[in-house]
Amino acid sequence: MDHFQIFMIVGILIGNALSVLVPYLRKIAEGKITSFDPKYAYHAVVSTIWQSLLMAQVLIDWEVPTGSSLLLGYLMAIAFGYGGKDFQEQVMKYLRKTPT
């Protein structure tokens, strides 16, 4: 595993952490919640697992361009982690509303 792949995985983890912490801290500031709900940690773990598996497939097939910036890949991974968590939440909301 090279440095670029490590940065990508760390970026996904940070993106997921941000996507959990930002709404959690906002809800605390608004007074909507007063204690930690384990569902935040559960969603972050599940999201990190499926996104890391998806990113691993991308990294296997993707040849990193020569001279590419680690910062660019790192920022892309953070965005992927943040957006992937939101995507997971939207899919779960849809599946909960869909009649069986």
C-alpha positions as CSV (number, residue, x, y, z in Angstrom):
1,M,0.0,0.0,0.0
2,D,1.6,3.3,-1.0
3,H,1.2,6.8,0.5
4,F,-1.5,7.8,-1.9
5,Q,-3.8,4.9,-0.9
6,I,-3.2,5.6,2.8
7,F,-4.1,9.3,2.3
8,M,-7.3,8.2,0.5
9,I,-8.4,5.9,3.3
10,V,-7.6,8.5,6.0
11,G,-9.5,11.1,4.0
12,I,-12.5,8.8,3.8
13,L,-12.3,8.3,7.6
14,I,-12.1,12.1,8.2
15,G,-14.9,12.8,5.8
16,N,-17.1,10.3,7.6
17,A,-16.2,11.7,11.0
18,L,-17.1,15.2,9.8
19,S,-20.4,14.1,8.3
20,V,-21.3,12.6,11.7
21,L,-19.9,15.3,14.0
22,V,-21.2,18.4,12.2
23,P,-24.9,17.4,12.5
24,Y,-24.4,16.1,16.0
25,L,-22.7,19.3,17.2
26,R,-25.4,21.4,15.5
27,K,-28.2,19.4,17.2
28,I,-26.4,19.8,20.6
29,A,-26.1,23.6,20.0
30,E,-29.8,23.8,19.1
31,G,-30.7,21.8,22.2
32,K,-32.4,19.0,20.3
33,I,-30.3,16.3,21.9
34,T,-28.6,16.2,25.3
35,S,-26.7,12.9,25.2
36,F,-24.8,10.8,22.7
37,D,-26.9,8.5,20.6
38,P,-25.0,5.3,19.5
39,K,-26.7,5.5,16.1
40,Y,-24.2,8.2,15.1
41,A,-21.3,5.9,15.7
42,Y,-23.1,3.0,14.0
43,H,-23.8,5.0,10.9
44,A,-20.2,6.2,10.7
45,V,-18.8,2.7,11.0
46,V,-21.1,1.2,8.4
47,S,-20.5,4.1,6.0
48,T,-16.7,3.9,6.5
49,I,-16.7,0.2,5.7
50,W,-18.7,0.3,2.5
51,Q,-16.9,3.4,1.2
52,S,-13.5,2.0,2.0
53,L,-14.5,-1.2,0.0
54,L,-15.7,0.9,-2.9
55,M,-12.6,3.1,-2.8
56,A,-10.4,0.0,-2.7
57,Q,-11.9,-1.1,-5.9
58,V,-11.3,2.3,-7.5
59,L,-7.7,2.4,-6.2
60,I,-7.0,-1.1,-7.7
61,D,-8.1,-0.1,-11.2
62,W,-7.0,3.6,-11.1
63,E,-3.5,4.5,-12.0
64,V,-2.4,7.6,-10.1
65,P,-1.3,10.2,-12.6
66,T,2.4,11.1,-12.3
67,G,3.0,14.4,-10.6
68,S,-0.5,14.4,-9.0
69,S,-0.9,16.1,-5.8
70,L,-1.5,14.1,-2.6
71,L,-3.5,17.1,-1.3
72,L,-5.9,16.8,-4.2
73,G,-6.4,13.1,-3.6
74,Y,-6.8,13.7,0.1
75,L,-9.4,16.4,-0.4
76,M,-11.2,14.2,-2.9
77,A,-11.3,11.4,-0.3
78,I,-12.7,13.7,2.4
79,A,-15.4,14.8,0.0
80,F,-16.1,11.2,-0.9
81,G,-16.4,10.3,2.7
82,Y,-18.6,13.2,3.6
83,G,-20.9,12.7,0.6
84,G,-21.0,9.0,0.9
85,K,-22.3,9.2,4.4
86,D,-25.1,11.6,3.2
87,F,-25.9,9.2,0.3
88,Q,-26.2,6.3,2.8
89,E,-28.6,8.4,5.0
90,Q,-30.8,9.3,2.0
91,V,-31.0,5.7,0.8
92,M,-32.0,4.5,4.3
93,K,-34.7,7.2,4.6
94,Y,-36.1,6.0,1.2
95,L,-36.0,2.3,2.2
96,R,-37.8,3.1,5.5
97,K,-40.6,4.9,3.6
98,T,-41.0,2.2,0.9
99,P,-43.9,-0.1,1.6
100,T,-43.0,-3.8,1.6
